[in-house]
Amino acid sequence: MNKRMYADFSYLILLAASFGAVMVLGVIVAAVIFHTDSLHVDILIDRYNSGVIMSEIFLRFSYVTYFLSFCVALYEVAMYKTGQRDKIAMISAFFIVATSLMFSAVYVPKILELQAMGREATNSDTFDALHVGSELDFKILAVTLLVLFVRRLMLLRLR
């Protein structure tokens, strides 16, 4: 295998792993943390403390999304420069970079800032709007990761 094949394979693994991480965090981790009352153990965490735990998880995941956005931008710019331009891949890459940076640089810090102000701040309309925005951002990230993965796989098959 040549260097190009390793780069392509590594890129696809990164996209697939990132999609898997987004799905696990959004579907499994959040569901368990915010619904401790449904577990058959003597652990009951209120909504505020569940949010604090989830925020810490997302803060740590934001480092992954910074790395992801850097790698996607680097790979897609390299593809563009070598003449392997694809509209779907470029649009998906743009949305991945934009949503991952919005998540890491805007939503997570703002949510942590409001949580630091206490329970009252997390019960505000501002927090609710911010939270809904972050959920939408995360869903767009998941969809565009899947689209870019499938598109890049299709383009590799055509070569």
Secondary structure, DSSP 8 states (H G I E B T S, - for coil): --HHHHHHHHHHHHHHHHHHHHHIIIIIIHHHHHTGGGSSSS----HHHHHHHHHHHHHHHHHHHHHHHHHHHHHHHHHHHTT---HHHHHHHHHHHHHHHHIIIIIHHHHHHHHHT-HHHHTSHHHHHHHHHHHHHHHHHHHHHHHHHHHHHHHHHH-
